[in-house]
Each structure stands twice: as C-alpha cells, then as structure tokens.
Amino acid sequence: MSRLVFSQQGLSRLVKISRLLDQELGFQFKLSNQNQLAELLRASAVSPVQEIKQCFLDFIAELDEHQRDSIISMGVSLPEQQSSRHF
C-alpha cells in the first residue's frame, strides 16, 4: 500500500487522537508506522470516549475519496454519514 499523505490539519488531528488514545489506553502510537496508524484509526473509530470519537470524525471529514478508500482498506470502519460525499 502506498503511504498516505495528509494535510497539516489532518496531521494535527492525528497527533491529537494519538495523545488522547495514549492517555486512554497507555499505548503510544507511531504515526510513521503504517500498521500503528491503521490501529490508531481503528481504535479511534470505535472509541467510547466522546472527545476521541469527535476528533476521528473531524479527521475523516477532511479526507478525499482516495484517502477514505485507503483507510477503509486498512480495516477502518467509517460512519455511513461520513463515508459518502454530500454535495
């Protein structure tokens, strides 16, 4: 799989999600590692913690179709209303 490239805003959201999950789970995710990035996204997608869930939703709201497809292929479930484009 090719390496995903995110906007500065997207990276900031990923760092925030990583910090929140580190506090919640006690595990530090390395964003430079594709496997750990996938695990971070999977964990944040199903997190019961509202702040983590909201950061995840904000993150995926900014992704383009290719990025969404790549994240789905990593095993991340996107909420239905966020996974389809509305114009």
Rosetta blueprint (number, residue, H / E / L):
1 M L
2 S L
3 R L
4 L L
5 V L
6 F L
7 S L
8 Q H
9 Q H
10 G H
11 L H
12 S H
13 R H
14 L H
15 V H
16 K H
17 I H
18 S H
19 R H
20 L H
21 L H
22 D H
23 Q H
24 E H
25 L H
26 G L
27 F L
28 Q L
29 F L
30 K L
31 L L
32 S L
33 N L
34 Q H
35 N H
36 Q H
37 L H
38 A H
39 E H
40 L H
41 L H
42 R H
43 A H
44 S H
45 A H
46 V L
47 S L
48 P L
49 V L
50 Q H
51 E H
52 I H
53 K H
54 Q H
55 C H
56 F H
57 L H
58 D H
59 F H
60 I H
61 A H
62 E L
63 L L
64 D L
65 E H
66 H H
67 Q H
68 R H
69 D H
70 S H
71 I H
72 I H
73 S H
74 M L
75 G L
76 V L
77 S L
78 L L
79 P L
80 E H
81 Q H
82 Q H
83 S H
84 S L
85 R L
86 H L
87 F L
